[in-house]
Structure formats: structure tokens, C-alpha cells
Amino acid sequence: MNDAERKLTLRWIRTWAEAGPALEAIRRRELEAMTDAQAKAAALDLLSMPLPADQTPRPGSGLVEQQRWFARLQPTK
């Protein structure tokens, strides 16, 4: 990394160090101000997002498969 890149990186880090807390405060205020109806609508929007066109829908959540893997990791008795 040359000197110009290093300065640019440090500037980027300082900018986000300053902006991060301010953006977090805004996010927190907006979330606190949400009504139950707005929160439910936002959750529904997230849960109903379409899959990418090249991704086939999964028949389940993956929880059964995860439990199958955990069972394999259990020591045998």
C-alpha cells in the first residue's frame, strides 16, 4: 500500500468512526418510533423478499439438516 492509499484508508476509517455512532443513533430513534403495525410490515417485507432468479426455492428452513449435522458431531456413547 503506497502513501496515498494509506492516507485515503485512514481518512475512510476516521470518517466511519465519526459517522458510525451518529448513524446508529438515527437508526435507533427510527426503530423506537416505529409502531407495531410498521414493525410487522417491515418484517413481512423482509420475509417475503423474492429469491434471486437463479436460486431454487428450498423445501424447508434447513433446521432439520442442521440438527442432523449436530447429531453427527455428538460423541457416541
SULSULFEN-V467236 format. One record per helix or strand of 3 or more residues. SS is the DSSP state (a for helix, b for strand). FROM is the first residue (numbers start at 1). TO is the last residue. If there is no record, write none. Layout:
ss=SS from=FROM to=TO
ss=SS from=FROM to=TO
This chain:
ss=a from=3 to=33
ss=a from=36 to=47
ss=a from=63 to=73
